Amino acid sequence: MNRMYINEQDNHLEVYTFVFVLFQKVLEQLCQERHKFGVKSELFDGLKKGTTVVEFSSPNIAKKFHAGHLRSTIIGNFIANLKESLGNNVIRVNYLGDWGMQFGLLGAGFQLFGCQEKLKKNPLQHLFDVYVQVNKEAENNEVIGQAAREFFRRLEQQEHQALLLWKQFREITVEEYQQVYKAFVGLNFCLNCFIKLKQKGTGVVDLSSAGDMSSYSTVLRSDGTSLYITRDLAAAIDRKERYNFDEMIYVTDKSQGIHFQQLFQILLAMGHSWAERCQHVPFGLVQGMKTRLGEVVFLEDVLDEARARMLRNMSQSKTTKEMVYPEDTAEKVGISALIVQDFKGPLGSDYKFDWDRILQAQGDTGVFLQYTHARLCSLIHRYGDREEGAFDPSLLLDQRSISILQHLLRYDEVLYQSVQDLQPKHLVNFLMTLSHLAASAHRELPVKGSPQAVAQARLRLFSGVCTVLANGMKILGITPVEKM
């Protein structure tokens, strides 16, 4: 059924054709497909589905999870979620920095300053203290530097005692990190796999097009011990053999851009054509991430701060008292705020961190996103019985409803754009616009007190919005809450 309207204000005839069948189909699809809505679009028919390896987070052994790892963790998780939602088999990899001269320093340092008793009481903190102390001592004591190199040499030669210490420290670190990752996503820790490559290493690789060594990369030290790029080469080859991936994506800060250019060049020079399907996704720095006590050092400080501030804000809300687990909700909403703040702009840009701004309930924030979703959930739970059955799309011809329906029709385009450049800003902007449209409609299009048919149509509309908000948030790595 089509309708014609005359726009007298513009003093000319304008024809608005509303295709009710289309609107009805969109809302019925949302009801039937739920979390699959949008990803079944013909836009994705040409995209090759396969196995995707995403390496992200990748902290170093024996160090607490630093706030600087936050961006890598949430960006990598977004990319993995996006690829997964479109049907890819995704393998999340966390390449634990458990090798190299830094571990040589830690091993030598623990032999000098370590204490097994302190290690049992507060494992990661003690290892961190030892690492800080040995680094300080090494600045003015060459003997410690020599001891570190010797310990690393023993490690690469698979010396039993050195390996035992390495294994103990690695297990402690992994166990501690798993606690932090619970707030975000489960990751596979990538074990050391340098040995295969070491036999093939040539020391220096010529990367120049003319073959004149004007551009090169060192892959082995003069004493035969491996470097960072050596281990990345080995890890890439190992993953190809293990997973036979179709693409591999690395998520790190932009300062490592040259490193990954060289990595991919060397792999190609070694005859690995699949290196053309490897990609580096760089990100900028976060400036001014502080707590009330000053500079943030560890990520757990950031998470604790977000939870505490959000709990304080929520305590002023009437509905907070009704929650069974307000701290759990505060943590989820706090993490939402961190993620949305990070994802609003291009990943390669630096941005300034501002606690007060990101935790605001109004504006384009994660808090507003969650608040909108929670309000719609409350509405649906209260009047959900009116949503069932057929509905009349002709009752959704007001401008607010039409704007929402038109916006929902863009969801597949936004996902397509996101998978093309791996930038979450498209999805964040889409969800923010949808939230503002829904908030306005919620105020102006009441369900309570409306005729049964009108209430039913509006509930179907709000239910569709709620579904898309939840789907989009999950791809971003946000856990939707139903009550705030």
C-alpha positions as CSV (number, residue, x, y, z in Angstrom):
1,M,0.0,0.0,0.0
2,N,1.4,3.4,-1.0
3,R,0.4,6.8,0.2
4,M,0.8,10.3,-1.3
5,Y,1.3,13.5,0.6
6,I,1.2,17.1,-0.5
7,N,3.9,19.4,0.9
8,E,2.1,22.8,0.8
9,Q,4.9,24.7,2.6
10,D,7.4,24.2,-0.3
11,N,4.6,25.4,-2.7
12,H,5.1,22.5,-5.0
13,L,4.0,18.9,-5.2
14,E,6.3,16.4,-3.5
15,V,5.5,12.8,-3.6
16,Y,6.5,10.6,-0.6
17,T,6.1,6.9,-1.3
18,F,6.3,4.8,1.8
19,V,6.8,1.2,1.0
20,F,5.0,-0.5,3.9
21,V,6.1,-3.9,2.8
22,L,9.8,-2.9,3.2
23,F,9.3,-1.5,6.7
24,Q,7.3,-4.6,7.7
25,K,10.0,-6.9,6.3
26,V,12.8,-5.1,8.2
27,L,11.0,-5.4,11.5
28,E,10.1,-9.0,10.8
29,Q,13.7,-9.8,9.9
30,L,14.9,-8.3,13.1
31,C,12.4,-10.4,15.1
32,Q,13.4,-13.6,13.3
33,E,17.1,-13.2,12.7
34,R,18.0,-11.4,15.9
35,H,21.8,-11.4,16.2
36,K,22.2,-12.4,12.5
37,F,20.4,-9.3,11.3
38,G,22.5,-7.4,8.8
39,V,25.2,-10.0,8.4
40,K,23.1,-12.0,5.9
41,S,23.0,-9.1,3.5
42,E,24.0,-9.6,-0.2
43,L,26.7,-7.0,0.4
44,F,28.8,-9.8,2.0
45,D,28.2,-12.4,-0.8
46,G,31.5,-11.4,-2.4
47,L,33.6,-11.5,0.7
48,K,35.8,-14.6,1.1
49,K,35.2,-16.4,4.4
50,G,38.0,-18.3,5.9
51,T,40.4,-18.5,8.9
52,T,41.5,-15.2,10.3
53,V,44.3,-14.9,12.9
54,V,44.2,-11.7,15.0
55,E,47.2,-11.0,17.2
56,F,46.6,-8.3,19.8
57,S,47.3,-7.3,23.4
58,S,50.6,-9.2,23.7
59,P,52.0,-7.9,27.0
60,N,55.5,-8.9,28.3
61,I,56.2,-11.6,30.8
62,A,56.6,-10.7,34.5
63,K,55.1,-7.2,34.0
64,K,51.7,-6.1,35.2
65,F,49.2,-5.4,32.4
66,H,49.9,-1.8,31.5
67,A,47.2,0.7,30.6
68,G,48.9,1.1,27.3
69,H,47.8,-2.4,26.4
70,L,44.1,-1.3,26.6
71,R,43.9,0.0,23.0
72,S,45.5,-3.1,21.5
73,T,43.2,-5.4,23.5
74,I,39.9,-3.7,22.7
75,I,40.8,-3.0,19.0
76,G,41.9,-6.6,18.4
77,N,38.8,-7.8,20.1
78,F,36.6,-5.6,17.9
79,I,38.3,-6.9,14.7
80,A,37.9,-10.5,15.8
81,N,34.3,-10.0,16.7
82,L,33.5,-8.3,13.4
83,K,35.2,-11.0,11.4
84,E,33.5,-13.7,13.4
85,S,30.0,-12.1,13.0
86,L,30.5,-12.3,9.2
87,G,31.2,-16.1,9.3
88,N,35.0,-16.2,9.6
89,N,36.7,-18.8,11.7
90,V,38.7,-16.4,14.0
91,I,41.7,-17.4,16.1
92,R,42.6,-14.8,18.7
93,V,46.3,-14.8,19.6
94,N,48.1,-13.1,22.5
95,Y,51.8,-13.3,21.7
96,L,53.2,-13.2,25.2
97,G,56.6,-11.5,25.3
98,D,58.3,-14.3,27.1
99,W,61.7,-14.3,25.3
100,G,64.6,-12.0,24.5
101,M,67.1,-9.9,26.4
102,Q,64.4,-8.6,28.7
103,F,64.0,-12.1,30.0
104,G,67.7,-12.4,30.3
105,L,67.7,-9.4,32.5
106,L,64.8,-10.8,34.6
107,G,66.5,-14.2,35.0
108,A,69.8,-12.7,36.0
109,G,68.0,-10.2,38.2
110,F,66.0,-12.8,40.0
111,Q,69.2,-14.7,40.8
112,L,70.6,-11.6,42.4
113,F,67.5,-9.9,44.0
114,G,64.7,-12.5,43.9
115,C,63.0,-14.3,46.7
116,Q,60.8,-17.4,46.3
117,E,58.9,-16.5,49.5
118,K,57.9,-13.0,48.1
119,L,57.2,-14.7,44.8
120,K,54.6,-16.9,46.5
121,K,52.9,-14.0,48.3
122,N,52.6,-11.5,45.4
123,P,54.0,-13.2,42.3
124,L,53.7,-10.5,39.6
125,Q,54.4,-7.6,41.8
126,H,57.7,-9.2,43.0
127,L,58.8,-10.0,39.5
128,F,58.0,-6.4,38.5
129,D,60.0,-5.1,41.4
130,V,63.0,-7.3,40.5
131,Y,62.8,-6.2,36.9
132,V,62.8,-2.5,37.9
133,Q,65.7,-3.1,40.2
134,V,67.9,-5.0,37.8
135,N,67.3,-2.5,35.0
136,K,68.4,0.3,37.4
137,E,71.5,-1.6,38.4
138,A,72.4,-2.5,34.8
139,E,72.6,1.2,33.8
140,N,75.9,1.5,35.8
141,N,77.0,-2.1,36.0
142,E,78.2,-3.9,32.9
143,V,78.6,-7.1,34.9
144,I,74.8,-7.3,35.1
145,G,74.4,-6.7,31.4
146,Q,76.9,-9.6,30.7
147,A,75.0,-11.8,33.2
148,A,71.7,-11.1,31.4
149,R,73.2,-11.9,28.0
150,E,74.6,-15.1,29.4
151,F,71.3,-16.1,30.9
152,F,69.5,-15.5,27.6
153,R,72.1,-17.5,25.7
154,R,71.6,-20.4,28.2
155,L,67.8,-20.1,27.6
156,E,68.2,-20.3,23.8
157,Q,70.4,-23.4,24.2
158,Q,67.6,-25.0,26.2
159,E,69.7,-25.2,29.4
160,H,67.5,-27.0,32.0
161,Q,67.7,-24.7,35.0
162,A,67.2,-21.6,32.8
163,L,64.1,-23.2,31.2
164,L,62.7,-24.1,34.6
165,L,62.8,-20.5,35.8
166,W,61.4,-19.3,32.4
167,K,58.5,-21.7,32.7
168,Q,57.8,-20.7,36.3
169,F,57.7,-17.0,35.5
170,R,55.6,-17.5,32.4
171,E,52.9,-19.5,34.3
172,I,52.7,-16.9,37.0
173,T,52.3,-14.1,34.4
174,V,49.6,-16.0,32.3
175,E,47.6,-16.7,35.4
176,E,47.6,-13.1,36.5
177,Y,46.8,-11.8,33.0
178,Q,43.8,-14.1,32.7
179,Q,42.2,-12.3,35.6
180,V,42.4,-9.0,33.7
181,Y,41.2,-10.5,30.5
182,K,38.0,-11.7,32.1
183,A,36.7,-8.1,31.7
184,F,37.3,-8.2,27.9
185,V,37.8,-11.5,26.1
186,G,39.5,-14.9,26.3
187,L,42.8,-15.1,24.4
188,N,45.2,-17.8,23.3
189,F,48.7,-17.3,24.6
190,C,51.2,-18.0,21.9
191,L,54.1,-20.1,23.1
192,N,57.7,-19.5,22.1
193,C,58.4,-21.0,18.7
194,F,61.8,-19.5,17.6
195,I,63.7,-22.7,17.3
196,K,62.5,-23.7,13.9
197,L,63.6,-20.5,12.3
198,K,67.0,-20.3,14.1
199,Q,68.4,-23.0,11.8
200,K,67.5,-20.9,8.8
201,G,68.6,-17.6,10.0
202,T,71.2,-15.6,8.0
203,G,71.9,-12.8,10.5
204,V,71.1,-10.0,8.1
205,V,68.4,-9.9,5.4
206,D,68.8,-7.5,2.4
207,L,65.5,-5.6,1.8
208,S,66.7,-3.3,-0.9
209,S,65.2,-3.5,-4.4
210,A,68.6,-3.1,-5.9
211,G,70.2,-5.8,-3.7
212,D,72.9,-3.3,-2.5
213,M,72.0,-3.6,1.3
214,S,70.8,0.0,1.3
215,S,67.9,-1.4,3.3
216,Y,68.3,-4.4,5.6
217,S,67.1,-6.0,8.7
218,T,69.1,-7.9,11.3
219,V,67.5,-11.1,12.4
220,L,70.2,-12.7,14.6
221,R,72.8,-11.2,16.9
222,S,76.5,-11.9,16.5
223,D,76.3,-14.4,19.4
224,G,73.5,-16.3,17.6
225,T,70.7,-15.2,19.9
226,S,67.4,-14.1,18.4
227,L,65.8,-10.7,18.1
228,Y,62.2,-9.5,18.2
229,I,61.8,-9.8,14.5
230,T,63.3,-13.3,14.5
231,R,60.6,-14.4,16.9
232,D,57.9,-12.7,14.9
233,L,59.1,-14.5,11.7
234,A,59.1,-17.8,13.5
235,A,55.6,-17.1,15.0
236,A,54.1,-16.2,11.6
237,I,55.5,-19.4,10.0
238,D,54.4,-21.5,12.9
239,R,50.8,-20.1,12.7
240,K,50.6,-20.7,9.0
241,E,51.6,-24.3,9.5
242,R,49.3,-24.7,12.5
243,Y,46.2,-22.9,11.4
244,N,46.6,-22.5,7.6
245,F,45.1,-19.1,7.9
246,D,43.7,-17.0,5.0
247,E,44.7,-13.7,6.6
248,M,46.6,-12.6,9.7
249,I,46.1,-9.2,11.4
250,Y,48.5,-7.6,13.9
251,V,47.2,-4.9,16.2
252,T,49.9,-2.7,17.8
253,D,50.8,1.0,18.3
254,K,51.8,2.9,15.2
255,S,55.5,3.1,16.3
256,Q,55.9,-0.5,15.1
257,G,54.9,0.3,11.5
258,I,58.4,-0.2,10.0
259,H,58.9,-3.4,12.0
260,F,55.9,-5.0,10.3
261,Q,56.8,-3.7,6.9
262,Q,60.1,-5.5,7.3
263,L,58.5,-8.6,8.7
264,F,56.2,-8.9,5.7
265,Q,59.1,-8.2,3.3
266,I,61.3,-10.8,4.8
267,L,58.5,-13.4,4.7
268,L,58.0,-12.7,1.0
269,A,61.7,-12.9,0.4
270,M,61.7,-16.3,2.1
271,G,59.1,-17.5,-0.5
272,H,56.0,-17.2,1.7
273,S,53.5,-15.6,-0.7
274,W,50.8,-15.7,2.1
275,A,52.6,-12.7,3.7
276,E,50.7,-10.6,1.2
277,R,47.6,-11.4,3.2
278,C,49.2,-10.2,6.5
279,Q,48.2,-6.8,7.7
280,H,49.2,-4.4,10.5
281,V,46.5,-2.3,12.1
282,P,48.2,0.6,13.9
283,F,46.8,2.8,16.6
284,G,47.8,6.1,18.3
285,L,48.6,7.0,21.9
286,V,46.2,7.7,24.7
287,Q,47.2,11.0,26.5
288,G,46.3,11.9,30.1
289,M,45.0,8.6,31.4
290,K,45.1,9.4,35.1
291,T,43.3,8.5,38.3
292,R,42.7,10.9,41.2
293,L,46.0,9.7,42.7
294,G,48.0,10.6,39.6
295,E,49.4,8.7,36.7
296,V,47.9,5.3,35.9
297,V,50.6,2.6,35.7
298,F,48.5,-0.6,35.5
299,L,45.3,-1.4,33.6
300,E,43.7,-2.8,36.7
301,D,43.9,0.8,38.1
302,V,42.0,2.0,35.1
303,L,39.3,-0.7,35.4
304,D,39.0,-0.1,39.2
305,E,38.7,3.7,38.6
306,A,36.0,3.2,35.9
307,R,34.0,0.9,38.1
308,A,34.3,3.2,41.1
309,R,33.3,6.4,39.2
310,M,30.4,4.7,37.5
311,L,29.1,3.2,40.7
312,R,29.2,6.7,42.2
313,N,27.2,8.1,39.3
314,M,24.7,5.2,39.4
315,S,24.1,5.6,43.1
316,Q,22.2,8.8,42.2
317,S,19.8,6.9,40.1
318,K,16.6,5.5,41.5
319,T,16.9,2.2,39.6
320,T,20.3,1.4,41.0
321,K,18.9,0.1,44.3
322,E,16.8,-2.5,42.4
323,M,19.9,-4.1,40.9
324,V,21.1,-7.4,42.3
325,Y,24.7,-6.8,41.3
326,P,25.3,-3.0,40.9
327,E,29.1,-3.4,40.9
328,D,28.9,-5.8,38.0
329,T,26.7,-3.3,36.1
330,A,29.1,-0.5,37.0
331,E,32.0,-2.4,35.6
332,K,30.3,-3.2,32.3
333,V,29.1,0.3,31.8
334,G,32.5,1.7,32.8
335,I,34.2,-0.6,30.2
336,S,31.6,0.5,27.6
337,A,32.6,4.1,28.3
338,L,36.3,3.3,27.8
339,I,35.7,1.5,24.6
340,V,33.4,4.1,23.0
341,Q,35.8,6.9,23.9
342,D,38.5,5.0,22.2
343,F,36.5,4.1,19.1
344,K,34.9,7.4,18.2
345,G,37.8,8.6,16.0
346,P,40.3,7.1,13.6
347,L,42.4,4.4,15.3
348,G,45.7,5.9,14.1
349,S,45.0,9.2,15.9
350,D,46.2,10.0,19.4
351,Y,43.4,11.2,21.8
352,K,43.2,12.9,25.1
353,F,41.6,10.9,27.9
354,D,39.0,12.7,30.1
355,W,37.2,10.7,32.8
356,D,34.4,13.2,33.3
357,R,33.6,13.4,29.6
358,I,33.6,9.7,28.9
359,L,31.3,8.9,31.9
360,Q,28.6,11.4,31.0
361,A,25.1,10.0,30.6
362,Q,24.4,12.4,27.8
363,G,26.2,12.9,24.5
364,D,28.0,10.3,22.4
365,T,29.3,8.2,25.2
366,G,29.2,4.5,26.1
367,V,27.1,5.4,29.2
368,F,24.4,6.9,26.9
369,L,24.6,3.9,24.7
370,Q,24.0,1.5,27.6
371,Y,21.3,3.8,29.1
372,T,19.3,3.8,25.9
373,H,19.5,0.1,25.6
374,A,18.5,-0.4,29.2
375,R,15.5,1.9,28.9
376,L,14.3,0.0,25.8
377,C,14.8,-3.3,27.6
378,S,12.7,-2.0,30.5
379,L,9.9,-0.9,28.1
380,I,9.9,-4.3,26.3
381,H,9.9,-6.2,29.6
382,R,7.0,-4.2,30.8
383,Y,4.8,-4.3,27.7
384,G,6.3,-7.2,25.8
385,D,3.0,-9.1,25.6
386,R,1.7,-6.4,23.2
387,E,4.5,-6.9,20.8
388,E,3.5,-10.4,19.7
389,G,1.5,-11.1,16.6
390,A,1.0,-9.2,13.4
391,F,1.4,-5.4,13.4
392,D,0.3,-2.6,11.1
393,P,3.3,-0.7,9.6
394,S,1.0,2.1,8.4
395,L,0.9,3.1,12.1
396,L,4.7,3.9,11.9
397,L,4.4,6.8,9.4
398,D,5.4,9.6,11.8
399,Q,8.8,11.2,11.0
400,R,10.5,9.7,14.1
401,S,9.5,6.1,13.2
402,I,10.5,6.6,9.6
403,S,13.9,8.1,10.6
404,I,14.6,5.0,12.8
405,L,13.5,2.5,10.1
406,Q,15.6,4.3,7.4
407,H,18.6,4.2,9.8
408,L,18.2,0.5,10.6
409,L,18.3,-0.2,6.8
410,R,21.9,1.1,6.8
411,Y,23.2,-1.4,9.3
412,D,24.6,-3.8,6.8
413,E,26.3,-0.9,4.9
414,V,28.0,0.1,8.2
415,L,29.2,-3.4,8.9
416,Y,30.5,-3.6,5.3
417,Q,32.4,-0.3,5.6
418,S,33.8,-1.5,9.0
419,V,35.1,-4.8,7.5
420,Q,36.7,-2.9,4.6
421,D,39.0,-0.6,6.7
422,L,38.7,-2.3,10.2
423,Q,37.8,1.0,11.8
424,P,35.2,0.8,14.6
425,K,34.2,4.5,14.3
426,H,31.6,3.7,11.6
427,L,29.7,1.3,13.9
428,V,30.1,3.6,16.9
429,N,28.7,6.6,15.0
430,F,25.8,4.4,13.6
431,L,24.9,3.2,17.1
432,M,25.1,6.7,18.6
433,T,22.7,8.1,15.9
434,L,20.4,5.2,16.5
435,S,20.4,5.8,20.2
436,H,19.6,9.5,19.8
437,L,16.7,8.7,17.4
438,A,15.4,6.0,19.8
439,A,15.6,8.4,22.8
440,S,13.6,11.0,21.0
441,A,11.0,8.5,19.8
442,H,10.8,7.0,23.3
443,R,9.8,10.4,24.6
444,E,7.3,11.3,21.8
445,L,5.8,7.9,20.9
446,P,4.4,6.5,24.1
447,V,3.4,2.8,24.4
448,K,1.4,3.3,27.6
449,G,-2.0,4.7,27.0
450,S,-1.9,4.2,23.2
451,P,-4.4,2.1,21.4
452,Q,-3.5,-1.6,21.2
453,A,-2.6,-1.6,17.5
454,V,-0.4,1.6,17.9
455,A,1.3,0.2,21.0
456,Q,2.0,-3.0,19.2
457,A,3.6,-1.3,16.2
458,R,5.7,0.9,18.4
459,L,6.9,-1.9,20.6
460,R,7.9,-3.8,17.4
461,L,9.9,-0.8,16.4
462,F,11.6,-0.3,19.8
463,S,12.3,-4.0,20.0
464,G,14.1,-3.9,16.6
465,V,16.2,-0.9,17.8
466,C,17.1,-2.8,21.0
467,T,18.2,-5.8,19.0
468,V,20.5,-3.8,16.7
469,L,22.0,-1.8,19.6
470,A,22.8,-5.1,21.4
471,N,24.2,-6.7,18.3
472,G,26.4,-3.6,17.5
473,M,27.6,-3.3,21.1
474,K,28.7,-7.0,21.2
475,I,30.7,-6.5,18.0
476,L,32.4,-3.5,19.6
477,G,33.2,-5.7,22.6
478,I,30.6,-4.2,24.9
479,T,28.3,-6.3,27.1
480,P,24.8,-4.8,26.9
481,V,23.1,-4.2,30.3
482,E,19.4,-4.4,30.8
483,K,19.0,-2.2,33.8
484,M,20.8,0.9,35.0
